[in-house]
Amino acid sequence: MPAAPEITLDTAMRRLKQHVYKNRVRCKDFIMDFDKLNSGYVHPNHFRTALSMAGIDRFLTPKELEIICETYKVQRDPTLTMVDYRTFLHELELVFTIPHLEKDPLVEVPPEPADLLDRTRYLRSSRVLPRAADEAKCTEVITRLADIVSKRGQPVKAFFDDAASDDNSAKLFGHVTAPQFRQVLTTKLDWVVSDEESALLVSKFRHEDKPEFINYIAFSCTVDPPERYYEL
């Protein structure tokens, strides 16, 4: 079994930046509630509580949160350890803007931190399943379904579009729920897909942060003929 990837401050902050950027989370609003004197410092337990209130603990592991908290701790006096949250926020919020931009209005501002966002997320799934056997099996299933699509000459995206537009849908662009995904495969498209195969596809194309949703556009682009394009 391959060793688990090492958790460092860089990897933890990168994952945190991905989360706050994609979900527009403002950690500052939660942390400052614990700093009534606007000192720029909060107790470590308040820092962790603020991140929990912001929902960060549902995305980062306890180890990642611990590394971040320990990194920004400072000794205010011999008996008082605090977290320098202003330095933390300065680093974190670079994903949203460039600090002190008003002092240099001609500086070029990047439209988005492209390294935090997968620009091909609606063209393919970059996820590799943890077990090599599952990844190989999933590839076989995709190849088989792509062959069916090619022979029928019937694009699949429209069927998922209908499911996504349902009044009870979550309305997350390009995504349907896992039950909707399975229903389209077996009922709308009338494909013979086993429960095991369906589970593999769900794992392969699930949303990175919301695993209950499936990226059907990426799936459609994967099984449809290469020359078929979609207007996203």
Secondary structure, DSSP 8 states (H G I E B T S, - for coil): --------HHHHHHHHHHHHHHHT--HHHHHGGG-TT--SEE-HHHHHHHHHHTTGGGTS-HHHHHHHHHHTEEEEETTEEEEEHHHHHHHHGGGT--TTGGG-TTS---SS-GGGS-TTTTT------SSHHHHHHHHHHHHHHHHHHHHHT--SHHHHHHHHTSTTS---TTEEEHHHHHHIIIIIS-----HHHHHHHHHHHB-SS-TTEEEHHHHHHHHS-TT-----
